[in-house]
Amino acid sequence: MAELKKTFIERRKGPDAVVKAVWWTTGISWLLFITAAVFFETAMPETETFFDRQFNVSIRDYWNENVLQYVFFILVLNLAVCIIGFIFNMARHKRKTDKISKSILILGSMAFAGILWYLFR
C-alpha cells in the first residue's frame, strides 16, 4: 500500500501582531517598573553616613510623599499595561508553542504588591 504523505506547508512568516503586542507590553512594563524603582529610591529616607556625622550634615529622615505619589501612579499604569499584555497573551495562546509570558505575570504581581504597600503603609 502506498502511504499518502501529508506535506505541511508553513504559512506563517514570523510573529503576528498579537505576539508583537505582547513583546511591546512586556518592554513597556519593564521600563515603567525600572522608573518606579528609581523614584522609590529617591523617595526613601536618606541614611546617615560617617561623613554626615563627621561634618554635621543634616539628612532627610522621612519619606518624600510627592515622589511616592509618582511611584504609585507609575505602578498603577504598570499594572494596567501588564493586564493588557496578559489579555493579549491569552488571546494568542492557541498553539502548543505559545507560552504565557512569565515576565508580565511577575511584573504585574510586583506592581500590585507595590500598590498595596502604598495604600496600607
Biopython code that builds the backbone (N, CA, C, O; Angstrom):
import numpy as np
from Bio.PDB.StructureBuilder import StructureBuilder

atoms = [
    (1, "MET", "N", (0.812, -1.171, 0.000)),
    (1, "MET", "CA", (0.000, 0.000, 0.000)),
    (1, "MET", "C", (0.864, 1.246, 0.000)),
    (1, "MET", "O", (1.894, 1.336, 0.668)),
    (2, "ALA", "N", (0.422, 2.138, -0.732)),
    (2, "ALA", "CA", (1.152, 3.398, -0.820)),
    (2, "ALA", "C", (0.624, 4.342, 0.249)),
    (2, "ALA", "O", (-0.578, 4.587, 0.359)),
    (3, "GLU", "N", (1.536, 4.850, 1.011)),
    (3, "GLU", "CA", (1.149, 5.793, 2.060)),
    (3, "GLU", "C", (1.113, 7.198, 1.491)),
    (3, "GLU", "O", (2.007, 7.630, 0.764)),
    (4, "LEU", "N", (0.079, 7.870, 1.840)),
    (4, "LEU", "CA", (-0.013, 9.259, 1.411)),
    (4, "LEU", "C", (0.653, 10.141, 2.461)),
    (4, "LEU", "O", (0.261, 10.146, 3.628)),
    (5, "LYS", "N", (1.636, 10.863, 2.040)),
    (5, "LYS", "CA", (2.323, 11.769, 2.964)),
    (5, "LYS", "C", (1.682, 13.143, 2.866)),
    (5, "LYS", "O", (1.544, 13.725, 1.790)),
    (6, "LYS", "N", (1.310, 13.617, 3.994)),
    (6, "LYS", "CA", (0.781, 14.972, 4.030)),
    (6, "LYS", "C", (1.951, 15.923, 4.239)),
    (6, "LYS", "O", (2.688, 15.845, 5.222)),
    (7, "THR", "N", (2.081, 16.785, 3.314)),
    (7, "THR", "CA", (3.161, 17.762, 3.458)),
    (7, "THR", "C", (2.602, 18.986, 4.164)),
    (7, "THR", "O", (1.539, 19.502, 3.819)),
    (8, "PHE", "N", (3.340, 19.426, 5.145)),
    (8, "PHE", "CA", (2.931, 20.584, 5.923)),
    (8, "PHE", "C", (3.647, 21.802, 5.370)),
    (8, "PHE", "O", (4.875, 21.845, 5.299)),
    (9, "ILE", "N", (2.876, 22.764, 4.992)),
    (9, "ILE", "CA", (3.436, 23.997, 4.452)),
    (9, "ILE", "C", (3.300, 25.072, 5.521)),
    (9, "ILE", "O", (2.200, 25.382, 5.977)),
    (10, "GLU", "N", (4.418, 25.624, 5.902)),
    (10, "GLU", "CA", (4.426, 26.691, 6.901)),
    (10, "GLU", "C", (4.011, 27.991, 6.241)),
    (10, "GLU", "O", (4.718, 28.517, 5.381)),
    (11, "ARG", "N", (2.874, 28.501, 6.645)),
    (11, "ARG", "CA", (2.367, 29.728, 6.045)),
    (11, "ARG", "C", (2.664, 30.957, 6.899)),
    (11, "ARG", "O", (2.515, 32.091, 6.444)),
    (12, "ARG", "N", (3.076, 30.726, 8.117)),
    (12, "ARG", "CA", (3.384, 31.860, 8.985)),
    (12, "ARG", "C", (4.731, 32.447, 8.603)),
    (12, "ARG", "O", (5.689, 31.715, 8.354)),
    (13, "LYS", "N", (4.800, 33.743, 8.559)),
    (13, "LYS", "CA", (6.027, 34.428, 8.165)),
    (13, "LYS", "C", (6.763, 35.031, 9.356)),
    (13, "LYS", "O", (7.669, 35.844, 9.174)),
    (14, "GLY", "N", (6.399, 34.657, 10.527)),
    (14, "GLY", "CA", (7.016, 35.206, 11.722)),
    (14, "GLY", "C", (5.943, 35.540, 12.741)),
    (14, "GLY", "O", (4.784, 35.157, 12.579)),
    (15, "PRO", "N", (6.325, 36.248, 13.786)),
    (15, "PRO", "CA", (5.336, 36.572, 14.817)),
    (15, "PRO", "C", (4.275, 37.528, 14.284)),
    (15, "PRO", "O", (4.566, 38.453, 13.526)),
    (16, "ASP", "N", (3.049, 37.281, 14.698)),
    (16, "ASP", "CA", (1.950, 38.136, 14.244)),
    (16, "ASP", "C", (1.840, 39.368, 15.147)),
    (16, "ASP", "O", (2.657, 39.571, 16.045)),
    (17, "ALA", "N", (0.836, 40.168, 14.897)),
    (17, "ALA", "CA", (0.684, 41.436, 15.610)),
    (17, "ALA", "C", (0.413, 41.231, 17.096)),
    (17, "ALA", "O", (0.842, 42.039, 17.920)),
    (18, "VAL", "N", (-0.289, 40.167, 17.443)),
    (18, "VAL", "CA", (-0.608, 39.931, 18.855)),
    (18, "VAL", "C", (0.651, 39.560, 19.627)),
    (18, "VAL", "O", (0.849, 40.025, 20.749)),
    (19, "VAL", "N", (1.495, 38.733, 19.042)),
    (19, "VAL", "CA", (2.750, 38.358, 19.705)),
    (19, "VAL", "C", (3.651, 39.581, 19.848)),
    (19, "VAL", "O", (4.292, 39.766, 20.883)),
    (20, "LYS", "N", (3.700, 40.405, 18.824)),
    (20, "LYS", "CA", (4.488, 41.632, 18.919)),
    (20, "LYS", "C", (3.922, 42.573, 19.983)),
    (20, "LYS", "O", (4.678, 43.259, 20.671)),
    (21, "ALA", "N", (2.595, 42.607, 20.119)),
    (21, "ALA", "CA", (1.979, 43.440, 21.150)),
    (21, "ALA", "C", (2.359, 42.942, 22.545)),
    (21, "ALA", "O", (2.571, 43.741, 23.457)),
    (22, "VAL", "N", (2.443, 41.624, 22.707)),
    (22, "VAL", "CA", (2.873, 41.067, 23.994)),
    (22, "VAL", "C", (4.309, 41.473, 24.280)),
    (22, "VAL", "O", (4.636, 41.840, 25.409)),
    (23, "TRP", "N", (5.171, 41.411, 23.270)),
    (23, "TRP", "CA", (6.568, 41.833, 23.452)),
    (23, "TRP", "C", (6.649, 43.308, 23.819)),
    (23, "TRP", "O", (7.410, 43.683, 24.711)),
    (24, "TRP", "N", (5.872, 44.146, 23.140)),
    (24, "TRP", "CA", (5.898, 45.574, 23.425)),
    (24, "TRP", "C", (5.366, 45.868, 24.825)),
    (24, "TRP", "O", (5.937, 46.699, 25.531)),
    (25, "THR", "N", (4.299, 45.212, 25.237)),
    (25, "THR", "CA", (3.775, 45.464, 26.577)),
    (25, "THR", "C", (4.756, 44.994, 27.650)),
    (25, "THR", "O", (4.854, 45.605, 28.714)),
    (26, "THR", "N", (5.472, 43.922, 27.375)),
    (26, "THR", "CA", (6.485, 43.468, 28.324)),
    (26, "THR", "C", (7.612, 44.490, 28.435)),
    (26, "THR", "O", (8.058, 44.802, 29.540)),
    (27, "GLY", "N", (8.071, 45.006, 27.315)),
    (27, "GLY", "CA", (9.133, 46.012, 27.330)),
    (27, "GLY", "C", (8.707, 47.295, 28.017)),
    (27, "GLY", "O", (9.464, 47.865, 28.803)),
    (28, "ILE", "N", (7.498, 47.750, 27.723)),
    (28, "ILE", "CA", (6.980, 48.961, 28.365)),
    (28, "ILE", "C", (6.823, 48.741, 29.862)),
    (28, "ILE", "O", (7.102, 49.635, 30.660)),
    (29, "SER", "N", (6.379, 47.553, 30.238)),
    (29, "SER", "CA", (6.212, 47.244, 31.651)),
    (29, "SER", "C", (7.551, 47.255, 32.383)),
    (29, "SER", "O", (7.638, 47.756, 33.504)),
    (30, "TRP", "N", (8.587, 46.712, 31.765)),
    (30, "TRP", "CA", (9.918, 46.749, 32.376)),
    (30, "TRP", "C", (10.410, 48.180, 32.543)),
    (30, "TRP", "O", (10.962, 48.527, 33.588)),
    (31, "LEU", "N", (10.216, 49.010, 31.532)),
    (31, "LEU", "CA", (10.637, 50.406, 31.636)),
    (31, "LEU", "C", (9.886, 51.130, 32.748)),
    (31, "LEU", "O", (10.483, 51.894, 33.507)),
    (32, "LEU", "N", (8.588, 50.894, 32.846)),
    (32, "LEU", "CA", (7.812, 51.519, 33.914)),
    (32, "LEU", "C", (8.253, 51.032, 35.292)),
    (32, "LEU", "O", (8.312, 51.818, 36.237)),
    (33, "PHE", "N", (8.560, 49.757, 35.410)),
    (33, "PHE", "CA", (8.978, 49.227, 36.710)),
    (33, "PHE", "C", (10.340, 49.782, 37.115)),
    (33, "PHE", "O", (10.551, 50.101, 38.285)),
    (34, "ILE", "N", (11.259, 49.900, 36.173)),
    (34, "ILE", "CA", (12.575, 50.472, 36.483)),
    (34, "ILE", "C", (12.428, 51.934, 36.876)),
    (34, "ILE", "O", (13.099, 52.403, 37.795)),
    (35, "THR", "N", (11.546, 52.661, 36.179)),
    (35, "THR", "CA", (11.294, 54.053, 36.529)),
    (35, "THR", "C", (10.715, 54.162, 37.933)),
    (35, "THR", "O", (11.117, 55.037, 38.701)),
    (36, "ALA", "N", (9.779, 53.288, 38.278)),
    (36, "ALA", "CA", (9.193, 53.292, 39.617)),
    (36, "ALA", "C", (10.253, 52.976, 40.671)),
    (36, "ALA", "O", (10.239, 53.557, 41.756)),
    (37, "ALA", "N", (11.167, 52.063, 40.362)),
    (37, "ALA", "CA", (12.225, 51.716, 41.320)),
    (37, "ALA", "C", (13.165, 52.896, 41.550)),
    (37, "ALA", "O", (13.606, 53.127, 42.675)),
    (38, "VAL", "N", (13.472, 53.643, 40.491)),
    (38, "VAL", "CA", (14.346, 54.816, 40.639)),
    (38, "VAL", "C", (13.648, 55.882, 41.481)),
    (38, "VAL", "O", (14.266, 56.465, 42.373)),
    (39, "PHE", "N", (12.374, 56.141, 41.210)),
    (39, "PHE", "CA", (11.633, 57.112, 42.013)),
    (39, "PHE", "C", (11.492, 56.652, 43.457)),
    (39, "PHE", "O", (11.555, 57.470, 44.375)),
    (40, "PHE", "N", (11.303, 55.354, 43.670)),
    (40, "PHE", "CA", (11.189, 54.818, 45.023)),
    (40, "PHE", "C", (12.483, 55.040, 45.790)),
    (40, "PHE", "O", (12.461, 55.408, 46.964)),
    (41, "GLU", "N", (13.600, 54.817, 45.129)),
    (41, "GLU", "CA", (14.901, 55.042, 45.762)),
    (41, "GLU", "C", (15.081, 56.516, 46.118)),
    (41, "GLU", "O", (15.686, 56.842, 47.140)),
    (42, "THR", "N", (14.560, 57.396, 45.282)),
    (42, "THR", "CA", (14.659, 58.830, 45.548)),
    (42, "THR", "C", (13.778, 59.233, 46.722)),
    (42, "THR", "O", (14.129, 60.140, 47.477)),
    (43, "ALA", "N", (12.639, 58.568, 46.883)),
    (43, "ALA", "CA", (11.695, 58.929, 47.938)),
    (43, "ALA", "C", (12.099, 58.399, 49.309)),
    (43, "ALA", "O", (11.609, 58.897, 50.322)),
    (44, "MET", "N", (12.969, 57.413, 49.365)),
    (44, "MET", "CA", (13.348, 56.807, 50.640)),
    (44, "MET", "C", (14.081, 57.805, 51.534)),
    (44, "MET", "O", (14.736, 58.725, 51.046)),
    (45, "PRO", "N", (13.962, 57.612, 52.850)),
    (45, "PRO", "CA", (14.749, 58.465, 53.757)),
    (45, "PRO", "C", (16.239, 58.210, 53.542)),
    (45, "PRO", "O", (16.665, 57.091, 53.255)),
    (46, "GLU", "N", (17.005, 59.268, 53.687)),
    (46, "GLU", "CA", (18.451, 59.132, 53.492)),
    (46, "GLU", "C", (19.072, 58.449, 54.702)),
    (46, "GLU", "O", (18.599, 58.613, 55.827)),
    (47, "THR", "N", (20.115, 57.694, 54.473)),
    (47, "THR", "CA", (20.818, 57.044, 55.566)),
    (47, "THR", "C", (22.035, 57.878, 55.954)),
    (47, "THR", "O", (22.703, 58.476, 55.110)),
    (48, "GLU", "N", (22.291, 57.897, 57.218)),
    (48, "GLU", "CA", (23.402, 58.692, 57.720)),
    (48, "GLU", "C", (24.714, 57.940, 57.533)),
    (48, "GLU", "O", (24.822, 56.764, 57.880)),
    (49, "THR", "N", (25.689, 58.616, 56.990)),
    (49, "THR", "CA", (26.999, 58.023, 56.772)),
    (49, "THR", "C", (28.003, 58.616, 57.752)),
    (49, "THR", "O", (27.675, 59.503, 58.540)),
    (50, "PHE", "N", (29.219, 58.116, 57.688)),
    (50, "PHE", "CA", (30.292, 58.612, 58.552)),
    (50, "PHE", "C", (30.553, 60.090, 58.300)),
    (50, "PHE", "O", (30.734, 60.864, 59.240)),
    (51, "PHE", "N", (30.572, 60.474, 57.039)),
    (51, "PHE", "CA", (30.865, 61.864, 56.696)),
    (51, "PHE", "C", (29.743, 62.810, 57.123)),
    (51, "PHE", "O", (29.994, 63.961, 57.480)),
    (52, "ASP", "N", (28.511, 62.318, 57.084)),
    (52, "ASP", "CA", (27.404, 63.135, 57.567)),
    (52, "ASP", "C", (27.541, 63.418, 59.059)),
    (52, "ASP", "O", (27.297, 64.535, 59.513)),
    (53, "ARG", "N", (27.930, 62.408, 59.806)),
    (53, "ARG", "CA", (28.148, 62.604, 61.244)),
    (53, "ARG", "C", (29.364, 63.474, 61.503)),
    (53, "ARG", "O", (29.357, 64.315, 62.402)),
    (54, "GLN", "N", (30.402, 63.271, 60.717)),
    (54, "GLN", "CA", (31.656, 63.998, 60.928)),
    (54, "GLN", "C", (31.485, 65.498, 60.665)),
    (54, "GLN", "O", (32.017, 66.320, 61.412)),
    (55, "PHE", "N", (30.762, 65.853, 59.630)),
    (55, "PHE", "CA", (30.633, 67.259, 59.251)),
    (55, "PHE", "C", (29.273, 67.861, 59.620)),
    (55, "PHE", "O", (28.929, 68.945, 59.150)),
    (56, "ASN", "N", (28.511, 67.171, 60.448)),
    (56, "ASN", "CA", (27.206, 67.635, 60.932)),
    (56, "ASN", "C", (26.272, 68.050, 59.791)),
    (56, "ASN", "O", (25.684, 69.131, 59.817)),
    (57, "VAL", "N", (26.147, 67.178, 58.799)),
    (57, "VAL", "CA", (25.260, 67.429, 57.668)),
    (57, "VAL", "C", (23.874, 66.901, 58.030)),
    (57, "VAL", "O", (23.724, 65.760, 58.466)),
    (58, "SER", "N", (22.871, 67.748, 57.841)),
    (58, "SER", "CA", (21.518, 67.287, 58.134)),
    (58, "SER", "C", (21.013, 66.443, 56.962)),
    (58, "SER", "O", (21.267, 66.754, 55.798)),
    (59, "ILE", "N", (20.303, 65.387, 57.291)),
    (59, "ILE", "CA", (19.775, 64.487, 56.269)),
    (59, "ILE", "C", (18.262, 64.397, 56.415)),
    (59, "ILE", "O", (17.707, 64.698, 57.472)),
    (60, "ARG", "N", (17.612, 63.982, 55.349)),
    (60, "ARG", "CA", (16.156, 63.821, 55.365)),
    (60, "ARG", "C", (15.843, 62.446, 55.955)),
    (60, "ARG", "O", (16.281, 61.423, 55.428)),
    (61, "ASP", "N", (15.090, 62.430, 57.040)),
    (61, "ASP", "CA", (14.774, 61.170, 57.710)),
    (61, "ASP", "C", (13.297, 60.785, 57.559)),
    (61, "ASP", "O", (12.757, 60.067, 58.401)),
    (62, "TYR", "N", (12.654, 61.251, 56.509)),
    (62, "TYR", "CA", (11.252, 60.952, 56.258)),
    (62, "TYR", "C", (11.081, 60.611, 54.776)),
    (62, "TYR", "O", (11.933, 60.937, 53.950)),
    (63, "TRP", "N", (9.974, 59.953, 54.459)),
    (63, "TRP", "CA", (9.663, 59.621, 53.070)),
    (63, "TRP", "C", (9.187, 60.870, 52.345)),
    (63, "TRP", "O", (8.425, 61.656, 52.908)),
    (64, "ASN", "N", (9.616, 61.064, 51.122)),
    (64, "ASN", "CA", (9.160, 62.166, 50.292)),
    (64, "ASN", "C", (7.815, 61.761, 49.681)),
    (64, "ASN", "O", (7.762, 60.964, 48.745)),
    (65, "GLU", "N", (6.737, 62.318, 50.222)),
    (65, "GLU", "CA", (5.387, 61.903, 49.833)),
    (65, "GLU", "C", (5.056, 62.252, 48.382)),
    (65, "GLU", "O", (4.327, 61.510, 47.724)),
    (66, "ASN", "N", (5.575, 63.358, 47.878)),
    (66, "ASN", "CA", (5.289, 63.741, 46.493)),
    (66, "ASN", "C", (5.874, 62.734, 45.516)),
    (66, "ASN", "O", (5.221, 62.360, 44.542)),
    (67, "VAL", "N", (7.087, 62.298, 45.766)),
    (67, "VAL", "CA", (7.725, 61.318, 44.884)),
    (67, "VAL", "C", (7.043, 59.955, 45.038)),
    (67, "VAL", "O", (6.915, 59.216, 44.062)),
    (68, "LEU", "N", (6.607, 59.621, 46.249)),
    (68, "LEU", "CA", (5.883, 58.360, 46.448)),
    (68, "LEU", "C", (4.566, 58.348, 45.688)),
    (68, "LEU", "O", (4.117, 57.297, 45.230)),
    (69, "GLN", "N", (3.954, 59.502, 45.554)),
    (69, "GLN", "CA", (2.723, 59.578, 44.780)),
    (69, "GLN", "C", (3.003, 59.294, 43.303)),
    (69, "GLN", "O", (2.196, 58.647, 42.636)),
    (70, "TYR", "N", (4.144, 59.775, 42.787)),
    (70, "TYR", "CA", (4.546, 59.441, 41.414)),
    (70, "TYR", "C", (4.768, 57.941, 41.257)),
    (70, "TYR", "O", (4.375, 57.346, 40.253)),
    (71, "VAL", "N", (5.398, 57.340, 42.256)),
    (71, "VAL", "CA", (5.624, 55.888, 42.225)),
    (71, "VAL", "C", (4.293, 55.150, 42.162)),
    (71, "VAL", "O", (4.148, 54.184, 41.413)),
    (72, "PHE", "N", (3.328, 55.602, 42.945)),
    (72, "PHE", "CA", (2.006, 54.972, 42.944)),
    (72, "PHE", "C", (1.366, 55.057, 41.562)),
    (72, "PHE", "O", (0.845, 54.058, 41.065)),
    (73, "PHE", "N", (1.395, 56.224, 40.936)),
    (73, "PHE", "CA", (0.795, 56.385, 39.612)),
    (73, "PHE", "C", (1.512, 55.529, 38.569)),
    (73, "PHE", "O", (0.869, 54.947, 37.696)),
    (74, "ILE", "N", (2.824, 55.451, 38.656)),
    (74, "ILE", "CA", (3.586, 54.627, 37.714)),
    (74, "ILE", "C", (3.231, 53.154, 37.903)),
    (74, "ILE", "O", (3.098, 52.418, 36.925)),
    (75, "LEU", "N", (3.079, 52.720, 39.153)),
    (75, "LEU", "CA", (2.735, 51.320, 39.410)),
    (75, "LEU", "C", (1.320, 50.988, 38.936)),
    (75, "LEU", "O", (1.077, 49.883, 38.452)),
    (76, "VAL", "N", (0.388, 51.928, 39.067)),
    (76, "VAL", "CA", (-0.962, 51.700, 38.560)),
    (76, "VAL", "C", (-0.927, 51.580, 37.037)),
    (76, "VAL", "O", (-1.578, 50.707, 36.463)),
    (77, "LEU", "N", (-0.170, 52.453, 36.390)),
    (77, "LEU", "CA", (-0.025, 52.377, 34.941)),
    (77, "LEU", "C", (0.644, 51.061, 34.526)),
    (77, "LEU", "O", (0.252, 50.438, 33.539)),
    (78, "ASN", "N", (1.651, 50.653, 35.291)),
    (78, "ASN", "CA", (2.342, 49.397, 35.009)),
    (78, "ASN", "C", (1.391, 48.208, 35.158)),
    (78, "ASN", "O", (1.428, 47.283, 34.347)),
    (79, "LEU", "N", (0.550, 48.224, 36.175)),
    (79, "LEU", "CA", (-0.413, 47.140, 36.353)),
    (79, "LEU", "C", (-1.395, 47.092, 35.193)),
    (79, "LEU", "O", (-1.754, 46.010, 34.728)),
    (80, "ALA", "N", (-1.832, 48.254, 34.722)),
    (80, "ALA", "CA", (-2.754, 48.294, 33.577)),
    (80, "ALA", "C", (-2.085, 47.737, 32.322)),
    (80, "ALA", "O", (-2.709, 46.995, 31.564)),
    (81, "VAL", "N", (-0.819, 48.091, 32.100)),
    (81, "VAL", "CA", (-0.086, 47.572, 30.936)),
    (81, "VAL", "C", (0.085, 46.060, 31.052)),
    (81, "VAL", "O", (-0.040, 45.348, 30.056)),
    (82, "CYS", "N", (0.368, 45.563, 32.250)),
    (82, "CYS", "CA", (0.522, 44.118, 32.450)),
    (82, "CYS", "C", (-0.796, 43.381, 32.203)),
    (82, "CYS", "O", (-0.801, 42.298, 31.618)),
    (83, "ILE", "N", (-1.888, 43.953, 32.638)),
    (83, "ILE", "CA", (-3.191, 43.312, 32.411)),
    (83, "ILE", "C", (-3.501, 43.276, 30.923)),
    (83, "ILE", "O", (-3.976, 42.260, 30.414)),
    (84, "ILE", "N", (-3.240, 44.369, 30.220)),
    (84, "ILE", "CA", (-3.464, 44.400, 28.763)),
    (84, "ILE", "C", (-2.566, 43.370, 28.075)),
    (84, "ILE", "O", (-3.016, 42.644, 27.189)),
    (85, "GLY", "N", (-1.305, 43.308, 28.482)),
    (85, "GLY", "CA", (-0.391, 42.319, 27.909)),
    (85, "GLY", "C", (-0.823, 40.894, 28.188)),
    (85, "GLY", "O", (-0.679, 40.018, 27.335)),
    (86, "PHE", "N", (-1.357, 40.654, 29.390)),
    (86, "PHE", "CA", (-1.838, 39.317, 29.724)),
    (86, "PHE", "C", (-3.059, 38.951, 28.890)),
    (86, "PHE", "O", (-3.203, 37.802, 28.471)),
    (87, "ILE", "N", (-3.935, 39.914, 28.648)),
    (87, "ILE", "CA", (-5.101, 39.660, 27.796)),
    (87, "ILE", "C", (-4.657, 39.343, 26.375)),
    (87, "ILE", "O", (-5.183, 38.419, 25.754)),
    (88, "PHE", "N", (-3.690, 40.100, 25.851)),
    (88, "PHE", "CA", (-3.139, 39.791, 24.525)),
    (88, "PHE", "C", (-2.517, 38.400, 24.504)),
    (88, "PHE", "O", (-2.685, 37.648, 23.544)),
    (89, "ASN", "N", (-1.798, 38.066, 25.569)),
    (89, "ASN", "CA", (-1.126, 36.777, 25.638)),
    (89, "ASN", "C", (-2.133, 35.637, 25.678)),
    (89, "ASN", "O", (-1.910, 34.601, 25.051)),
    (90, "MET", "N", (-3.230, 35.804, 26.397)),
    (90, "MET", "CA", (-4.241, 34.752, 26.452)),
    (90, "MET", "C", (-4.996, 34.636, 25.132)),
    (90, "MET", "O", (-5.464, 33.552, 24.784)),
    (91, "ALA", "N", (-5.118, 35.732, 24.398)),
    (91, "ALA", "CA", (-5.779, 35.674, 23.091)),
    (91, "ALA", "C", (-4.927, 34.915, 22.088)),
    (91, "ALA", "O", (-5.466, 34.360, 21.130)),
    (92, "ARG", "N", (-3.639, 34.873, 22.273)),
    (92, "ARG", "CA", (-2.731, 34.219, 21.336)),
    (92, "ARG", "C", (-2.299, 32.846, 21.817)),
    (92, "ARG", "O", (-1.414, 32.243, 21.210)),
    (93, "HIS", "N", (-2.881, 32.340, 22.867)),
    (93, "HIS", "CA", (-2.467, 31.075, 23.465)),
    (93, "HIS", "C", (-3.252, 29.918, 22.841)),
    (93, "HIS", "O", (-4.076, 29.288, 23.505)),
    (94, "LYS", "N", (-2.986, 29.643, 21.549)),
    (94, "LYS", "CA", (-3.746, 28.610, 20.837)),
    (94, "LYS", "C", (-2.879, 27.428, 20.395)),
    (94, "LYS", "O", (-3.365, 26.300, 20.317)),
    (95, "ARG", "N", (-1.635, 27.673, 20.113)),
    (95, "ARG", "CA", (-0.763, 26.594, 19.646)),
    (95, "ARG", "C", (0.004, 25.976, 20.811)),
    (95, "ARG", "O", (0.029, 26.522, 21.914)),
    (96, "LYS", "N", (0.633, 24.824, 20.547)),
    (96, "LYS", "CA", (1.447, 24.187, 21.574)),
    (96, "LYS", "C", (2.660, 25.028, 21.918)),
    (96, "LYS", "O", (3.120, 25.030, 23.060)),
    (97, "THR", "N", (3.177, 25.743, 20.930)),
    (97, "THR", "CA", (4.395, 26.512, 21.148)),
    (97, "THR", "C", (4.137, 27.858, 21.808)),
    (97, "THR", "O", (5.084, 28.518, 22.235)),
    (98, "ASP", "N", (2.895, 28.279, 21.903)),
    (98, "ASP", "CA", (2.577, 29.550, 22.556)),
    (98, "ASP", "C", (2.660, 29.378, 24.063)),
    (98, "ASP", "O", (2.147, 28.409, 24.622)),
    (99, "LYS", "N", (3.313, 30.335, 24.711)),
    (99, "LYS", "CA", (3.504, 30.259, 26.154)),
    (99, "LYS", "C", (3.067, 31.552, 26.807)),
    (99, "LYS", "O", (3.060, 32.610, 26.178)),
    (100, "ILE", "N", (2.708, 31.459, 28.055)),
    (100, "ILE", "CA", (2.343, 32.640, 28.823)),
    (100, "ILE", "C", (3.630, 33.344, 29.234)),
    (100, "ILE", "O", (4.574, 32.706, 29.699)),
    (101, "SER", "N", (3.661, 34.645, 29.061)),
    (101, "SER", "CA", (4.839, 35.431, 29.414)),
    (101, "SER", "C", (4.963, 35.520, 30.937)),
    (101, "SER", "O", (4.124, 36.120, 31.609)),
    (102, "LYS", "N", (6.010, 34.919, 31.456)),
    (102, "LYS", "CA", (6.241, 34.950, 32.901)),
    (102, "LYS", "C", (6.598, 36.350, 33.365)),
    (102, "LYS", "O", (6.295, 36.739, 34.493)),
    (103, "SER", "N", (7.237, 37.093, 32.496)),
    (103, "SER", "CA", (7.652, 38.446, 32.836)),
    (103, "SER", "C", (6.454, 39.339, 33.113)),
    (103, "SER", "O", (6.482, 40.143, 34.045)),
    (104, "ILE", "N", (5.411, 39.209, 32.318)),
    (104, "ILE", "CA", (4.206, 40.014, 32.534)),
    (104, "ILE", "C", (3.552, 39.634, 33.861)),
    (104, "ILE", "O", (3.089, 40.509, 34.594)),
    (105, "LEU", "N", (3.509, 38.350, 34.175)),
    (105, "LEU", "CA", (2.907, 37.916, 35.433)),
    (105, "LEU", "C", (3.697, 38.407, 36.642)),
    (105, "LEU", "O", (3.114, 38.869, 37.623)),
    (106, "ILE", "N", (5.020, 38.307, 36.572)),
    (106, "ILE", "CA", (5.861, 38.734, 37.694)),
    (106, "ILE", "C", (5.789, 40.245, 37.875)),
    (106, "ILE", "O", (5.630, 40.730, 38.995)),
    (107, "LEU", "N", (5.906, 40.993, 36.776)),
    (107, "LEU", "CA", (5.846, 42.449, 36.880)),
    (107, "LEU", "C", (4.470, 42.919, 37.348)),
    (107, "LEU", "O", (4.369, 43.870, 38.123)),
    (108, "GLY", "N", (3.416, 42.260, 36.883)),
    (108, "GLY", "CA", (2.078, 42.618, 37.331)),
    (108, "GLY", "C", (1.878, 42.359, 38.815)),
    (108, "GLY", "O", (1.279, 43.174, 39.517)),
    (109, "SER", "N", (2.378, 41.224, 39.295)),
    (109, "SER", "CA", (2.229, 40.921, 40.723)),
    (109, "SER", "C", (3.087, 41.854, 41.574)),
    (109, "SER", "O", (2.677, 42.233, 42.672)),
    (110, "MET", "N", (4.264, 42.230, 41.089)),
    (110, "MET", "CA", (5.096, 43.171, 41.840)),
    (110, "MET", "C", (4.475, 44.567, 41.849)),
    (110, "MET", "O", (4.540, 45.265, 42.861)),
    (111, "ALA", "N", (3.880, 44.974, 40.744)),
    (111, "ALA", "CA", (3.192, 46.267, 40.710)),
    (111, "ALA", "C", (1.999, 46.255, 41.658)),
    (111, "ALA", "O", (1.757, 47.231, 42.368)),
    (112, "PHE", "N", (1.260, 45.159, 41.669)),
    (112, "PHE", "CA", (0.117, 45.040, 42.576)),
    (112, "PHE", "C", (0.574, 45.081, 44.037)),
    (112, "PHE", "O", (-0.070, 45.716, 44.872)),
    (113, "ALA", "N", (1.680, 44.407, 44.345)),
    (113, "ALA", "CA", (2.218, 44.430, 45.710)),
    (113, "ALA", "C", (2.672, 45.839, 46.087)),
    (113, "ALA", "O", (2.473, 46.263, 47.225)),
    (114, "GLY", "N", (3.272, 46.562, 45.161)),
    (114, "GLY", "CA", (3.686, 47.936, 45.439)),
    (114, "GLY", "C", (2.499, 48.856, 45.678)),
    (114, "GLY", "O", (2.548, 49.732, 46.541)),
    (115, "ILE", "N", (1.426, 48.655, 44.907)),
    (115, "ILE", "CA", (0.207, 49.446, 45.104)),
    (115, "ILE", "C", (-0.385, 49.166, 46.477)),
    (115, "ILE", "O", (-0.793, 50.091, 47.179)),
    (116, "LEU", "N", (-0.435, 47.901, 46.862)),
    (116, "LEU", "CA", (-0.955, 47.548, 48.187)),
    (116, "LEU", "C", (-0.080, 48.131, 49.287)),
    (116, "LEU", "O", (-0.598, 48.607, 50.297)),
    (117, "TRP", "N", (1.249, 48.102, 49.107)),
    (117, "TRP", "CA", (2.149, 48.683, 50.096)),
    (117, "TRP", "C", (1.880, 50.172, 50.245)),
    (117, "TRP", "O", (1.842, 50.684, 51.363)),
    (118, "TYR", "N", (1.695, 50.866, 49.140)),
    (118, "TYR", "CA", (1.434, 52.304, 49.196)),
    (118, "TYR", "C", (0.109, 52.593, 49.908)),
    (118, "TYR", "O", (0.029, 53.529, 50.703)),
    (119, "LEU", "N", (-0.912, 51.814, 49.635)),
    (119, "LEU", "CA", (-2.220, 52.074, 50.218)),
    (119, "LEU", "C", (-2.302, 51.724, 51.700)),
    (119, "LEU", "O", (-3.017, 52.392, 52.447)),
    (120, "PHE", "N", (-1.583, 50.689, 52.142)),
    (120, "PHE", "CA", (-1.709, 50.218, 53.522)),
    (120, "PHE", "C", (-0.501, 50.506, 54.396)),
    (120, "PHE", "O", (-0.364, 49.897, 55.457)),
    (121, "ARG", "N", (0.364, 51.396, 53.999)),
    (121, "ARG", "CA", (1.535, 51.687, 54.850)),
    (121, "ARG", "C", (1.198, 52.632, 55.955)),
    (121, "ARG", "O", (2.065, 52.978, 56.758)),
]
sb = StructureBuilder()
sb.init_structure("model")
sb.init_model(0)
sb.init_chain("A")
sb.init_seg("    ")
for serial, (resi, resn, name, xyz) in enumerate(atoms, 1):
    if name == "N":
        sb.init_residue(resn, " ", resi, " ")
    sb.init_atom(name, np.array(xyz, "f"), 0.0, 1.0, " ", f" {name:<3s}", serial, name[0])
structure = sb.get_structure()
